[in-house]
Amino acid sequence: MIFDIKKVQITVTVPFSHVSVVREAVWALGVGVIGNYSHCSIASKVVGTFKPNNEATPFIGKNNELERVEEVQVEIGCSIEDVKRVVEEIKKVHPYEQPAINIVPLLDEKDFQ
């Protein structure tokens, strides 16, 4: 079976203070559309962990100290053609030096028999 990937789910972990900022920025690009619905996204509370090294400039926490932070994981769907623009926009408005961004290909139910 061969799949023709046309859409992806972009997931990014964001501090509570910037959830709306990130959502509004990517929605302004016209992504997050499902059928006749715009501004579609999912947000889940998560606990992130990280330990910035000496070279890092952390938005939260201190260098060389393990952090556990309540954050929000935002998921927004977009076409494969929009991925680069969306990731670039997220990086522009995201407060973290290195935001955790995952891009997952989505299959369409039409691909299955």
Rosetta constraint file for C-alpha pairs under 8 A:
AtomPair CA 3 CA 107 HARMONIC 7.33 0.50
AtomPair CA 3 CA 111 HARMONIC 6.54 0.50
AtomPair CA 4 CA 107 HARMONIC 7.94 0.50
AtomPair CA 4 CA 111 HARMONIC 8.00 0.50
AtomPair CA 5 CA 80 HARMONIC 7.54 0.50
AtomPair CA 5 CA 105 HARMONIC 6.43 0.50
AtomPair CA 5 CA 106 HARMONIC 6.54 0.50
AtomPair CA 5 CA 107 HARMONIC 6.37 0.50
AtomPair CA 6 CA 79 HARMONIC 5.76 0.50
AtomPair CA 6 CA 80 HARMONIC 5.39 0.50
AtomPair CA 6 CA 105 HARMONIC 7.94 0.50
AtomPair CA 6 CA 106 HARMONIC 7.47 0.50
AtomPair CA 6 CA 107 HARMONIC 7.97 0.50
AtomPair CA 7 CA 77 HARMONIC 6.92 0.50
AtomPair CA 7 CA 78 HARMONIC 5.60 0.50
AtomPair CA 7 CA 79 HARMONIC 4.27 0.50
AtomPair CA 7 CA 80 HARMONIC 5.12 0.50
AtomPair CA 7 CA 105 HARMONIC 6.23 0.50
AtomPair CA 7 CA 106 HARMONIC 5.46 0.50
AtomPair CA 7 CA 107 HARMONIC 7.51 0.50
AtomPair CA 8 CA 77 HARMONIC 5.69 0.50
AtomPair CA 8 CA 78 HARMONIC 5.63 0.50
AtomPair CA 8 CA 79 HARMONIC 6.19 0.50
AtomPair CA 8 CA 80 HARMONIC 6.15 0.50
AtomPair CA 8 CA 83 HARMONIC 7.85 0.50
AtomPair CA 8 CA 103 HARMONIC 6.38 0.50
AtomPair CA 8 CA 104 HARMONIC 5.34 0.50
AtomPair CA 8 CA 105 HARMONIC 4.32 0.50
AtomPair CA 8 CA 106 HARMONIC 5.01 0.50
AtomPair CA 9 CA 75 HARMONIC 6.44 0.50
AtomPair CA 9 CA 76 HARMONIC 5.66 0.50
AtomPair CA 9 CA 77 HARMONIC 4.36 0.50
AtomPair CA 9 CA 78 HARMONIC 6.48 0.50
AtomPair CA 9 CA 103 HARMONIC 5.80 0.50
AtomPair CA 9 CA 104 HARMONIC 5.16 0.50
AtomPair CA 9 CA 105 HARMONIC 6.42 0.50
AtomPair CA 9 CA 106 HARMONIC 6.65 0.50
AtomPair CA 10 CA 75 HARMONIC 5.58 0.50
AtomPair CA 10 CA 76 HARMONIC 5.36 0.50
AtomPair CA 10 CA 77 HARMONIC 6.07 0.50
AtomPair CA 10 CA 78 HARMONIC 7.51 0.50
AtomPair CA 10 CA 101 HARMONIC 6.93 0.50
AtomPair CA 10 CA 102 HARMONIC 5.72 0.50
AtomPair CA 10 CA 103 HARMONIC 4.68 0.50
AtomPair CA 10 CA 104 HARMONIC 6.49 0.50
AtomPair CA 11 CA 73 HARMONIC 6.63 0.50
AtomPair CA 11 CA 74 HARMONIC 5.57 0.50
AtomPair CA 11 CA 75 HARMONIC 4.40 0.50
AtomPair CA 11 CA 76 HARMONIC 6.60 0.50
AtomPair CA 11 CA 101 HARMONIC 5.63 0.50
AtomPair CA 11 CA 102 HARMONIC 5.07 0.50
AtomPair CA 11 CA 103 HARMONIC 6.48 0.50
AtomPair CA 12 CA 73 HARMONIC 5.65 0.50
AtomPair CA 12 CA 74 HARMONIC 5.41 0.50
AtomPair CA 12 CA 75 HARMONIC 6.66 0.50
AtomPair CA 12 CA 99 HARMONIC 6.98 0.50
AtomPair CA 12 CA 100 HARMONIC 5.60 0.50
AtomPair CA 12 CA 101 HARMONIC 4.54 0.50
AtomPair CA 12 CA 102 HARMONIC 6.46 0.50
AtomPair CA 13 CA 71 HARMONIC 6.51 0.50
AtomPair CA 13 CA 72 HARMONIC 5.64 0.50
AtomPair CA 13 CA 73 HARMONIC 4.34 0.50
AtomPair CA 13 CA 74 HARMONIC 6.27 0.50
AtomPair CA 13 CA 99 HARMONIC 6.88 0.50
AtomPair CA 13 CA 100 HARMONIC 5.84 0.50
AtomPair CA 13 CA 101 HARMONIC 7.09 0.50
AtomPair CA 14 CA 18 HARMONIC 6.29 0.50
AtomPair CA 14 CA 19 HARMONIC 6.05 0.50
AtomPair CA 14 CA 71 HARMONIC 5.68 0.50
AtomPair CA 14 CA 72 HARMONIC 5.23 0.50
AtomPair CA 14 CA 73 HARMONIC 6.19 0.50
AtomPair CA 14 CA 74 HARMONIC 7.21 0.50
AtomPair CA 14 CA 94 HARMONIC 7.34 0.50
AtomPair CA 14 CA 99 HARMONIC 7.69 0.50
AtomPair CA 15 CA 19 HARMONIC 6.70 0.50
AtomPair CA 15 CA 70 HARMONIC 7.37 0.50
AtomPair CA 15 CA 71 HARMONIC 4.71 0.50
AtomPair CA 15 CA 72 HARMONIC 6.09 0.50
AtomPair CA 16 CA 70 HARMONIC 7.94 0.50
AtomPair CA 16 CA 71 HARMONIC 5.80 0.50
AtomPair CA 16 CA 72 HARMONIC 6.11 0.50
AtomPair CA 18 CA 22 HARMONIC 6.18 0.50
AtomPair CA 18 CA 94 HARMONIC 7.06 0.50
AtomPair CA 18 CA 95 HARMONIC 7.55 0.50
AtomPair CA 19 CA 23 HARMONIC 6.20 0.50
AtomPair CA 19 CA 72 HARMONIC 7.14 0.50
AtomPair CA 19 CA 74 HARMONIC 7.54 0.50
AtomPair CA 20 CA 24 HARMONIC 5.88 0.50
AtomPair CA 21 CA 25 HARMONIC 6.13 0.50
AtomPair CA 21 CA 93 HARMONIC 6.90 0.50
AtomPair CA 21 CA 94 HARMONIC 7.98 0.50
AtomPair CA 22 CA 26 HARMONIC 6.40 0.50
AtomPair CA 22 CA 90 HARMONIC 6.16 0.50
AtomPair CA 22 CA 93 HARMONIC 6.32 0.50
AtomPair CA 22 CA 94 HARMONIC 6.65 0.50
AtomPair CA 23 CA 27 HARMONIC 6.01 0.50
AtomPair CA 23 CA 41 HARMONIC 7.93 0.50
AtomPair CA 23 CA 74 HARMONIC 7.93 0.50
AtomPair CA 24 CA 28 HARMONIC 6.03 0.50
AtomPair CA 25 CA 29 HARMONIC 7.01 0.50
AtomPair CA 25 CA 89 HARMONIC 6.73 0.50
AtomPair CA 25 CA 90 HARMONIC 7.28 0.50
AtomPair CA 25 CA 93 HARMONIC 7.44 0.50
AtomPair CA 26 CA 30 HARMONIC 7.09 0.50
AtomPair CA 26 CA 31 HARMONIC 6.36 0.50
AtomPair CA 26 CA 32 HARMONIC 7.88 0.50
AtomPair CA 26 CA 86 HARMONIC 6.02 0.50
AtomPair CA 26 CA 89 HARMONIC 6.71 0.50
AtomPair CA 26 CA 90 HARMONIC 7.09 0.50
AtomPair CA 27 CA 31 HARMONIC 5.33 0.50
AtomPair CA 27 CA 32 HARMONIC 6.30 0.50
AtomPair CA 27 CA 39 HARMONIC 5.95 0.50
AtomPair CA 29 CA 86 HARMONIC 7.39 0.50
AtomPair CA 31 CA 38 HARMONIC 7.68 0.50
AtomPair CA 31 CA 39 HARMONIC 7.38 0.50
AtomPair CA 31 CA 76 HARMONIC 7.55 0.50
AtomPair CA 31 CA 77 HARMONIC 6.80 0.50
AtomPair CA 31 CA 78 HARMONIC 5.29 0.50
AtomPair CA 31 CA 79 HARMONIC 7.76 0.50
AtomPair CA 31 CA 82 HARMONIC 7.80 0.50
AtomPair CA 32 CA 38 HARMONIC 5.89 0.50
AtomPair CA 32 CA 39 HARMONIC 5.16 0.50
AtomPair CA 32 CA 40 HARMONIC 4.65 0.50
AtomPair CA 32 CA 41 HARMONIC 6.26 0.50
AtomPair CA 32 CA 76 HARMONIC 5.45 0.50
AtomPair CA 32 CA 77 HARMONIC 5.18 0.50
AtomPair CA 32 CA 78 HARMONIC 5.97 0.50
AtomPair CA 33 CA 37 HARMONIC 5.61 0.50
AtomPair CA 33 CA 38 HARMONIC 4.37 0.50
AtomPair CA 33 CA 39 HARMONIC 6.25 0.50
AtomPair CA 33 CA 40 HARMONIC 5.88 0.50
AtomPair CA 33 CA 77 HARMONIC 7.22 0.50
AtomPair CA 33 CA 78 HARMONIC 7.36 0.50
AtomPair CA 34 CA 38 HARMONIC 6.49 0.50
AtomPair CA 34 CA 40 HARMONIC 6.86 0.50
AtomPair CA 40 CA 76 HARMONIC 6.77 0.50
AtomPair CA 40 CA 77 HARMONIC 7.82 0.50
AtomPair CA 41 CA 74 HARMONIC 6.87 0.50
AtomPair CA 41 CA 75 HARMONIC 5.53 0.50
AtomPair CA 41 CA 76 HARMONIC 4.79 0.50
AtomPair CA 41 CA 77 HARMONIC 7.36 0.50
AtomPair CA 42 CA 73 HARMONIC 7.96 0.50
AtomPair CA 42 CA 74 HARMONIC 5.67 0.50
AtomPair CA 42 CA 75 HARMONIC 5.10 0.50
AtomPair CA 42 CA 76 HARMONIC 6.79 0.50
AtomPair CA 43 CA 72 HARMONIC 6.15 0.50
AtomPair CA 43 CA 73 HARMONIC 5.44 0.50
AtomPair CA 43 CA 74 HARMONIC 4.49 0.50
AtomPair CA 43 CA 75 HARMONIC 6.41 0.50
AtomPair CA 44 CA 72 HARMONIC 5.43 0.50
AtomPair CA 44 CA 73 HARMONIC 5.18 0.50
AtomPair CA 44 CA 74 HARMONIC 6.73 0.50
AtomPair CA 45 CA 70 HARMONIC 6.94 0.50
AtomPair CA 45 CA 71 HARMONIC 5.85 0.50
AtomPair CA 45 CA 72 HARMONIC 4.56 0.50
AtomPair CA 45 CA 73 HARMONIC 6.30 0.50
AtomPair CA 46 CA 70 HARMONIC 5.80 0.50
AtomPair CA 46 CA 71 HARMONIC 5.33 0.50
AtomPair CA 46 CA 72 HARMONIC 5.70 0.50
AtomPair CA 46 CA 73 HARMONIC 6.49 0.50
AtomPair CA 47 CA 68 HARMONIC 6.38 0.50
AtomPair CA 47 CA 69 HARMONIC 5.40 0.50
AtomPair CA 47 CA 70 HARMONIC 4.51 0.50
AtomPair CA 47 CA 71 HARMONIC 5.86 0.50
AtomPair CA 48 CA 67 HARMONIC 7.86 0.50
AtomPair CA 48 CA 68 HARMONIC 5.62 0.50
AtomPair CA 48 CA 69 HARMONIC 5.20 0.50
AtomPair CA 48 CA 70 HARMONIC 6.35 0.50
AtomPair CA 48 CA 71 HARMONIC 6.55 0.50
AtomPair CA 49 CA 66 HARMONIC 7.00 0.50
AtomPair CA 49 CA 67 HARMONIC 5.39 0.50
AtomPair CA 49 CA 68 HARMONIC 4.58 0.50
AtomPair CA 49 CA 69 HARMONIC 6.39 0.50
AtomPair CA 50 CA 66 HARMONIC 5.75 0.50
AtomPair CA 50 CA 67 HARMONIC 5.39 0.50
AtomPair CA 50 CA 68 HARMONIC 6.97 0.50
AtomPair CA 51 CA 63 HARMONIC 6.93 0.50
AtomPair CA 51 CA 64 HARMONIC 5.77 0.50
AtomPair CA 51 CA 65 HARMONIC 5.45 0.50
AtomPair CA 51 CA 66 HARMONIC 4.38 0.50
AtomPair CA 51 CA 67 HARMONIC 6.04 0.50
AtomPair CA 52 CA 56 HARMONIC 5.51 0.50
AtomPair CA 52 CA 57 HARMONIC 7.63 0.50
AtomPair CA 52 CA 58 HARMONIC 6.62 0.50
AtomPair CA 52 CA 61 HARMONIC 7.87 0.50
AtomPair CA 52 CA 62 HARMONIC 6.83 0.50
AtomPair CA 52 CA 63 HARMONIC 4.79 0.50
AtomPair CA 52 CA 64 HARMONIC 5.44 0.50
AtomPair CA 52 CA 65 HARMONIC 6.81 0.50
AtomPair CA 52 CA 66 HARMONIC 7.53 0.50
AtomPair CA 53 CA 63 HARMONIC 5.35 0.50
AtomPair CA 53 CA 64 HARMONIC 5.14 0.50
AtomPair CA 54 CA 63 HARMONIC 5.70 0.50
AtomPair CA 54 CA 64 HARMONIC 6.64 0.50
AtomPair CA 56 CA 63 HARMONIC 6.84 0.50
AtomPair CA 56 CA 97 HARMONIC 7.85 0.50
AtomPair CA 57 CA 63 HARMONIC 7.75 0.50
AtomPair CA 57 CA 97 HARMONIC 6.84 0.50
AtomPair CA 58 CA 62 HARMONIC 6.68 0.50
AtomPair CA 58 CA 63 HARMONIC 7.31 0.50
AtomPair CA 58 CA 96 HARMONIC 6.93 0.50
AtomPair CA 58 CA 97 HARMONIC 6.70 0.50
AtomPair CA 59 CA 95 HARMONIC 6.55 0.50
AtomPair CA 59 CA 96 HARMONIC 5.72 0.50
AtomPair CA 59 CA 97 HARMONIC 7.26 0.50
AtomPair CA 61 CA 65 HARMONIC 7.22 0.50
AtomPair CA 61 CA 67 HARMONIC 6.24 0.50
AtomPair CA 78 CA 82 HARMONIC 6.34 0.50
AtomPair CA 78 CA 83 HARMONIC 6.91 0.50
AtomPair CA 79 CA 83 HARMONIC 6.84 0.50
AtomPair CA 82 CA 86 HARMONIC 6.14 0.50
AtomPair CA 83 CA 87 HARMONIC 6.12 0.50
AtomPair CA 84 CA 88 HARMONIC 6.07 0.50
AtomPair CA 85 CA 89 HARMONIC 6.12 0.50
AtomPair CA 86 CA 90 HARMONIC 6.14 0.50
AtomPair CA 87 CA 91 HARMONIC 6.23 0.50
AtomPair CA 87 CA 101 HARMONIC 7.77 0.50
AtomPair CA 88 CA 92 HARMONIC 6.33 0.50
AtomPair CA 89 CA 93 HARMONIC 6.49 0.50
AtomPair CA 90 CA 94 HARMONIC 5.70 0.50
AtomPair CA 91 CA 99 HARMONIC 7.05 0.50
AtomPair CA 94 CA 99 HARMONIC 6.97 0.50
AtomPair CA 95 CA 99 HARMONIC 7.98 0.50
AtomPair CA 107 CA 111 HARMONIC 6.91 0.50
AtomPair CA 108 CA 112 HARMONIC 7.75 0.50
